[in-house]
Amino acid sequence: MQRLLTLLLFFVAAPVAQVDDATPAMLWAIRLPALVTEARQAGVTETVVREVLDGLRGRGLTADEAAMVVSEEIDAVKAGEPKDNFGGFVRQQLDAGLRGRALAQAIRAEHRARGIGRPGGHKPPGRDTAKRGGGGP
C-alpha cells in the first residue's frame, strides 16, 4: 500500500513541478495579445504587426518568446525608432539563428548601442515589470 501511495504521489507531483516551471512562459504567452494592442497604440500599423507575428510564427518561436520580442520592439518604438522598422532587427537576428534568451539579449544590446531603452532595464510607466522566464529585466 505504501509503495502505491508513493508511486501515486510521484505522478501527481511531477506535473505540478512542470506547471510551476512553465508559469513564467505561460504568463508571457498570455500577454501577447495585450502587447500587440500596445504596439498598435504606439503607432505600428496593422500590416507591420501582422508581418512581424507571421515571421515569428514561421520561424518557430513560441508565444512566450514572441511576446518578449514584441515587448522589446515596443520599447524601441516608444524610444523613437521608426515604426515601419518594427521587427527589422529581430528578423535579421532570427535569420542568423538566434532564439529565446539569446535573441532577447541581442535585441537589448542593439537597443543599448543605439541609446534606446531605459537605464537599468526599467520598463516605461504602466508596463508590467515582472521578470521574464526567471531572468532578465
Summary of the structure (lengths in Angstrom):
residues: 137
radius of gyration: 18.0
end to end distance: 48.2
largest distance: 66.5
contacts: 363
relative contact order: 0.12
helix: 71%
strand: 1%
